[in-house]
Amino acid sequence: MATLLRRKLPHKPFFLQIRIFSSENQTTQRIEKILVANRGEIACRIMRTAKRLGIRTVAVYSDADRDALHVKSADEAVHIGPPPARLSYLNASSIVEAATRTGAQAIHPGYGFLSESADFAQICEDKGLTFIGPPASAIRDMGDKSASKRIMGAAGVPLVPGYHGNDQDIDLMKSEADKIGYPILIKPTHGGGGKGMRIVQNPNEFVESFLGAQREAAASFGINTILLEKYITQPRHIEVQIFGDKHGNVLHLYERDCSVQRRHQKIIEEAPAPNISSCFRSHLGQAAVSAAKVRFLNLLNYLMFVLIN
């Protein structure tokens, strides 16, 4: 049996208004209560901001977090399962049920857990709940590096030379690698953290590296599709944070240098990025905004740029 805790707000609520425009009419949806589908510090931060706006909050918690700070910080709290995340914080049906039971109009996923799940965003939409994040279609495209590259390429955004097609025949892939020129980087189309990535120095290493990358991608992400890129030696890895809404407004929150890495994983992120001019910094920001407007609206995300010396 799920447990529901309720607390009283010490002040009169202030309503957040989201205006939804269409060609036929204009409606205003008032969000009075949100469910935070996360735990720990990120959940506490969201709740503090919601409280300043006068918006009621609902926490969810597993057995292990029954006495956690985010549970005590919320106006209501719902128990959603045992300690393993797959049975609690990754249990989409339990979280949506908790939102419905408590009358929350929106769900804030925080980061991690279900924040990048297109299926969860779609479930929220189907249930009439506002998912505070990108639409499901954008999450799908962002989660698929090949789809992202095709969209950006069609928009005229410069890309690292490579192959990101749907045909995964190994002979075709080897032929594409020859066209790109060695060294090349084999990379899974989904997931991250450097898993499944292989640097291939010559054609003799390709088949073994390709099959190994497919196996690791399947084991780590459940999808074994691969893309190829020209391997850039000694690049600068700079990311630009972007923020957009559903009305077509996009802005950038400047850049950070993520070049210091180990095994394809970032160790240090430095902001602002050192040793770039104000003019180039402005160019990077505008390029990120232009790219985001092509497809990825209503999101908080980043675009990565590879600078070649």
N, C-alpha and C positions, 0 to 999 in steps of 0.2 A: 504494500500500500504506500503510495507516494505521500510524503509529508509536506504540508504547506504552512509556512509561517507568514504572518502579516504584521506590519508595523504601521504606525501613524506618522504622516508627514507633519513636521512642526510648523509649517507655513502653508499659505494658500498656493496651490499649484499655478505655474505659468505654462501656457500651452505653446508647444512648438508647432508652427504651421508649415506644412509643405504644400506648395501650390502646384497643381498638376494642370498643365495647359493642353488643350486640343483645339483642332480647327473648328469644333462645333460649340464647345462650352468650356467653362472654367470651374473647377471644383477646388475646395480647400479641405484637406484632411488634417485633423488635429491629432497629434500624437501626445497622449497623456501618460503612457506607460510603455517602457521597453523592457524586454528580457535580454539579459547579457549572457550569451552562450559561451562563457569562458570562466576562468578561475584566476586566482592570484592577483598580481599587481595590475595587469591590464584590465581586469574586471573592476578593480577598485578605482582606477583612473576614470573609466567610463562612467561609473556610478557617481563619482564626485562631480564630473561635468554635468551629468543629468540633473543632479540635485541643485546645482547652481541655476539651471534652467527651469527648475520647478517640475521636472518630469519624474514620475515615479519609476522605480526600478524593481526588477525581479531577478534574483540570483538563482542559479541551478548549482547543485552540488552532489558529489558522490559521498559514499560512506566515509572516505578518508578526509573529506573537507567539511564535515558537519559543523565544526567549530572554527572554520577559516574566517579571515577578516572580510573577504568579499561577501560571505553569507551574512555576517553581522552588519555590513554596510548597506545592504539592500532593504527596501521597504517590505519585500516579500521574498521568500526563498522556497524552492521546490527541490525535493530529493529526486534524483533521476537514475540512481543505480549504484552498483558496487565500484570499488576503486579503479579497475582497469578502464582506461579511457574509451576503449571500443564499446564498453557496456554502459558508458555514462556520457562523457563530453563529446563522443563521436556518434552517439545514438540519436540520429536526427528525429526519429519519430517521437521519442520521449521529450525532446526539447520543444518540438512543435506542439505537442500535447500540453506541455507546461505553459506555453505562451497562450494557448487557447483557453485553458482552465482559469488562468489569472487575468484574462482580458487584456493582455499586452497587444498593442497594435503593430509593434515592430520588434525585430530581433537584431541585436548587435553581436556579431561573431567574434569581435576582438581580432587577434591574429593567431595563426596556427589552428589546430582542431578543424572546424568546419568552415573557416573563413575563405578557403579557396576551393570549396566544393560546389561545383556547378549544380549538382543534383540537389544539394541542400537549398541553394538559392532558388531553384525552380520549385521545390516543395513549398517554400515560404510563399512564393508568388501564387501558386495554385491554391493555397489555403487562405489567401487574402491578407497575408502578413507582409509588412514592409521589411525587406532584407536590407540592412544598412551596410551597403557595399555595392560592388559592381553587379550588373544584371548577369543572369546565368550564361547568356551568349558570350559576353565579354570574358567571363571566367574560363569558359571552354577554350576560347581563342588564345587567351593569355597562357593557359596551361599547356597548350600545344605549340611548341617552338616553331614547327614547320608552318602551321597556320599563321602564326604571328609574322613570320618572315614573308609569307606570300602577301599578306595584307600591307605590310610596310613597304615591300618592294613595289606593289601596285600603286602606292601613294608617292613613289619617287624617293623614298628614304634610302640612302646609301647602305648597302649590306656587305658584310664580309663575303667574298666569293665562296660558293658552296653549292650543295645539292640538298633540297628540302622537298622533294616530290613524294608522291604516295607509293610509287613502285619500289619495293624493297628487295627485288631480285639481286642476289649477291654479285652476279656477273655485271649487271647494270651499275650497281654501286661501285664496283671496282673500276669500271670504265669511266664513271663520273669522277672518281678520285684521280685518275690519270689526267683528265681534262683540267681539274682544279690545280694539280701540281703538288708534289710532296714538299715538305711535311704537311699532313692533314690532321684534322681533329675529328674523331668520331664521337658523336654526342647523342644521347637519347632525346627523343622529342618531348618527353614528359619528365617531371621530377626535377631534382636539383641536388645540391650538395656535392657535386663532382662525381656522383655515382654513375658508373657506366661510361665515363669519358676515357678515351684512349688517344694518345698521340702516336701517329703512324709515320715513320721516317721514310719508308720505301715500300714499293709494291709487294715485296716478299712477306711483309708483316701484315698485310691488309686482311686476309681471310681470317686468320686466327684472332686478330684484334676485333674485327667486325662481329664474329660469332660470340666472342667473350662479352662484348658490349651489349649485344642482344640478350644474352643470358642474365647479365647483371641488371639490366633495365627491367626485364620481366619479373625477376625476383624482388626488386626494390619498389617498382611502381605499377606492376601488373600489365604494362604495355611495353612491347619490345621494338617499337618502330625507332628508326635511327635517321639522323641527318648528318651531312658531311660539311665541314668548313675548312677553308685554308687555315693552317695553324700559323698564327702571328707570333713571332718571337719578340720578346721584350716590349709588349704593348703597354699602354696605360688603360686601365679599366676605370671608367668614370660613369657614375650613375646619376641621373637627374630625377628627383622626386616630383611627381605630378599629382594634381588633385582636380577632379572634374565632377560636374553634376549632370543631372538628366536633362537640363535645359541647354546644353551645348557650351557651357562655360568651363574652361580649363585654364589652370595656372600652374606654374612650376614653383617649387620650394627650394630652388638652387640645387647644387651638385655636391657629390662626395667622391673622393678618390678611393677606390677599392683595389688598388694594384697589388698590395702586399697580400699574397695568398700562399697557401700550402695545400698541395693536392687538390687544386681547383676550388678551394674553399677560402673565403675571405677571412683574414686574421685582423686587419686594421682597416677602419673606415675613417677617412680624414675629411672634415668639412670646415671651410670651403676647400676645394681641391687646390693644392699648392702649384705655383709656377705656371699659371695660365693667366692670360691677360683679361681685363674687364670686357673687352670686345668679344673675345672668344667665349668667355663665360656667358655673355648675353646670347651669343649665337647658339650655344648648346641648349640653353633654356628654351629659346624660341623653337628650335628644332624638335625638342621633346613635346612641346605644346602642339605643334603642327601635326606631329605623328599621332598624338593621343586623339586629336579631333577626328582623325580618319575613322576610328571605330570605338576606341576604348573610353567612352564617356561614362559618367557616374561611377567614378572609381578613385581609390587612393592607391597608387602604384608607382613604379619607377621604370625608366627606360635606360638601358645600358648602352654606352658608347665605347667602342674600342678605338683608341688613338694610336696611330702608327707613326713612329718617329721617322 
